[in-house]
Amino acid sequence: MKLRGGVFGCGMISEFHLRGWQRIPEVEIVALGNRTLSRAEARRDEFLPAARVYADLDTMLREERLDFVDILSVPWLHREHCVQAKAAGVHVICQKPLCDSLEDARALLQEMNGYPKLFAVHENHPYRPWFQRVAGLLGQGLFGAPRLLRFSQYDATEPPEAYKNEAQLGVLLEYGTHLVDMMMTLRGIPVRTYARLHRFNPRMRGESSALVVYEYPETTAVIDIGWKPGGLPYGSFILEGDAGGVLYEGTMTRGVASRFRVTQGDRVVADETRSPYDDYVESFYRFERECTDAMLDGRPVRQTAARNFQTLAATFAAYAAAQEG
């Protein structure tokens, strides 16, 4: 059975969504949409010459016989577009974050309550192959009790999409939610947070760096991120436990090379050179493969909208902590 899909939103990230969908034989993307129609036409010419293009989601949903829609529009339109997709009776996959405010996200969950079709949020960072390995080893007890998690990512450029320069909320919402979700994949819901936000990129309206500490009964988690106006990019992931640890050195997004090391006591369990770019591309496919299985067979997905709401709640708690202490 072929699932007929539509992708609405043809910005930078749509390339990787489309590459993932093209690897899944049970899926056929038949329609592309974007408010600036020329972007949808460019993606059509690059990936799907037979796909039809649309300038608005409502028209796409009316004129196409779709099984699902992959919504990649700007965050403040997610609620409107998800409700339109629900009215059309299709499976719904929405790019993270679910909404750009906790109030809209809560209202959207209520509006979608009881919807019998898939309602997932595309959050692919926890699907990085090296990170899935970490989660598996942690579950097996290789590291003992985890005491420290640290996620760092500093890009030496402005945000990849122009709208992020003008958004009131900056790097913590637009990128930090990825790392909050990775943290919660390993440790669940935190009990307390502390945050400092700074604006040192003059091209950005919102915060361009964030240092957030999340507390768990036995673990401290640190998220340290930024979009710098220049300089050197860098990124890393650290897990330190009673019995072992992980050191990942390299970008958490796309890049040329990274080093992934796992230890247990004095024993080196793994020491690998990896391609961040390949891991990035693979994570899109792994998430979309999980969604395809859910649409075909009713299997559960981890990245439900309710799960993403928890990630947003933890993220907005950090914003509150930055304001209030």
N, C-alpha and C positions, 0 to 999 in steps of 0.2 A: 504494500500500500504506500502510495506517495502522499505525503503531507504537503499541501499547497500553502506557501507562506508569502507574506508581504513584509517588507522592511520599510519603516517610515522614519526618515532621518538619515541623510546621506553625507554627514560630516566626516571628519578624520577617522573616527572609530569604526565607521561602517565597513571599511575595508576588511577589518579583522573578523567582524561578524560574518560577512559574506564568504570569506575564505573558510571559516568554520562550517557554515551551512553547506558549502559545496563538497565537503568531505563526507557528508552523511547521505548515503544512497536513498534513504527513505524520504528525503526532503527535496522539494523543488521550490525555489523562490521565483514567483511568477510576477511580482509587482514591486516597484520601488517608488518611494515618495519623498518629497522634500518641499518645504515652503518656497525655496528658491529652486525652481524646476530644473535649471541647468545642472545642479549638482546631482540630481537623480539621473539625468540623462548621461552624465559623465560616468557614474557608477554602472549604469546599464551597458554603456559602450565598453567598459573595462571588463565586466564580469558576466553579464547576462544579456546578450543581444536580443533575446526574444521577450524579455520582461517588458511590461507596460509601466509607464511612469505617470505619477499623479502629483499635484501641487497641494493636496489636502487629504488628510486621513479619511474623512467622512466619505469622500467620493471613492477612494480606493475600496473601502469596506462595502459600499453599495454596489459597485460595478464588478468586483472580483468575487469569485467563489473561493474563499480562503478558509483554511483550517486554523491558521494562527497568524498573529502579527507580532513582529519584533519592533518595539517602539524605541527609537533612538533620538527623540526630540529633546529640546532643552528641558531641564528639570521642572520649570514652572508650568509646562504644558503637560506633564506626565498624567496628572489627575484627569484632566479633560480627555486626553487620548485614551487612557485606560477605560474610562466610562464609555466612550464611543465604541471601543472594541467589545466591551461586555454587551452592549446593545446589539452588536452584530452577531453575538453568540460564538465568537472564536476564542481559541486559547490565547492568552496574553502573556507576553514576555516584555518586561519594561527595563530599560537601562537604569543602572543605579545613578544617583540615589532615587528612591521611590518618589520623593517629592523634595522640594527645597525648603520646606518647613515641616515641623513636627505636626502642626495643626492640620495641614493639608494631607499629610500621610495618614493621620488618624481618621480623618473624614473619608479618605479614599478606601481604607480598609472597611469602614462601615458600609460604604456604597457597594463594595464588592463582596460583602459578607454573604455566604451561601452560594456563591457562584460555582457551578459544578465543573467548570473547565479549569485548566491550568492557569494559575496566576503567579508567575515567578518574576524575580528581579535578577537581571543580568549582573551578577557580581562574580567576576572570574578570578580574582586574585587568589582565593584559597584553592583554586584548581591548578596552580602552578605545580608541575610534576615534583620538583624538589620539596615544596611545602607539603604536598600530600604525603610524601615519604616521611617528613618530620611528624605530621599528625599521626601516622600509623605507628611510628617508633615510640612516640609518647604514649599512645594507647597501650602498647606492649610493655610499658614500664622500663624501657631502656635508659631513660634519663633520671629515673626516680622522681621525687617531688620537684616540679619546676619552680625555681625561685626567682628567676629574672627572664623576662622577654624584652627585647629591644628591637624596634623597627625604625630604620633611618632611611630617608630618601630626600636628597636635595638635587633638583634639576637646575641647571645653569641657564635656563631660558624662561621666557614668559609662558603662561599656560598654552597648551596646544590648540585650544579653541578660543576664538576672539571674545566670545560672550563672557568667558570666565574673568577677563580683565575688568568687565563692567559690573559683575555680580557683587552684591553687598557682602556676601560670605565668600571666603576665598579658599585657600588650599586645604583647610581642615575638612570642609564639607566636600569639596570637589575631588580631592585625592585622599585625604586622611581616612574617609569612610572605608576605603579598601583595606587599610591596615587595621582599623578597628574590627572589621569583619574577620580578618585573619586571626587577630587576638582572640575574638570570641569563639572562633572555630576550635581553638586550643583550650580555652579556659572558661567559656560561658560568660554570663553576665557579671560585670564588675560591681563592687559595692561602693566605691568612692573614686573621685577623680579630682585632679588638680591640673590647671592649664595656664600657660602664658602664650599670648598671641602677639605677633609683631608685624608691622607693615614696613618692609624695607625695599620693596620693588615699586618704584614710583609709577609704573604702568598699571598697577593693580589697585582697584578700589577696596577690595577686601584684604584680609590678612594674607601675607606672603610667607609667613613661617608660623609654626605651631610646635610647642613642646607640651605634651600631655602625659601625665602619669595616671595610670589606672591601678587601683588596689584590689587584690583578692586576698582571701584568708592566708594563703601560703605563697602568693606570687605577686611581684611588682612588675607591671608592664609599662614600657615607655615608648611613646611614639614621637619621633623627632623629624619634622618634614619642612620643606620649603621650596618655593619657586624663586630662585635668585635672579637678579638682573644680569649676572655674568659670573665668571670664575669657573671653578671645577665642579662637575657633577659627581655625586657619590651616593652609595646606598649600602645597606647591610641589614642582616637579621642575626640576632643572638638569642640563643636559649641556653640558660645555665640551670642545671638540676643537681640534685644531691649525688647522682651517680653518673652523669654524663652531660654532654652539651652539643650545640650546633653553632657553627660560624659560617654564615653565607656572606661573602664579600662581593658586591656587585650591585648594579642597578636593580630595583624592584620592578622596573617597567621594561623598556626595550634597551638593548645594548649589545656590545660585541662579545664580552667574556665575563664570567664570574667564577668564583671558587667556592665549592660547597664541601664543608668538612663536618664529620660527625665523630664524636669520641665517646667512649664509655670507660671511665677511669683513665688509665694510661694507654688503652687500646684504641687505635684508629679504626673506626668502623667504615668510614668512607672518606675519600679525598678526591674530589672530581673537579675538572674544569667544565663549565656548562656555558651554553649560549642563552643569555637572557632573552634574546629575540625569539629563539625557538621555543623556549618555555612560555613566553607571552602568547605566541600564536597557538600553542598546544592547549593553553588554558581556555581559550575561546571554544575550541573544538570540544573539550571535555565537558564544559558546561552545557553546550548545545546538544551534545550527545545524550546527556542526562535528561534534558528537557524533551528530546525526541522520544526517548523510552517512556517518559511520563505521559506524553500525548498518545502514544500508540498502545501502551499496556497498562496505564494507570499507576506506574511505579512512582514512589515518592521522590520529590526533589528536595535538596537541602536549602536552596535559596528561594524560599517562598517569600511572598510579600510581607507576611507576618514576621519572618525572621529578619528581613531588612529593616522593618520598623524598629526592632530591638537595637540593631546597629545604629540607626538614626538617633534613637533615644540616648544611647551612650555618647554619640557624637555631640548632640545638642547639650547634654549634661556638661561636656567639656567647655562649650561656649559659655554656659552659665557660670562655670567655675572661674573662667577667665575674667568675667565681669564682677563676680561677687566674692571670689576667694574660695 
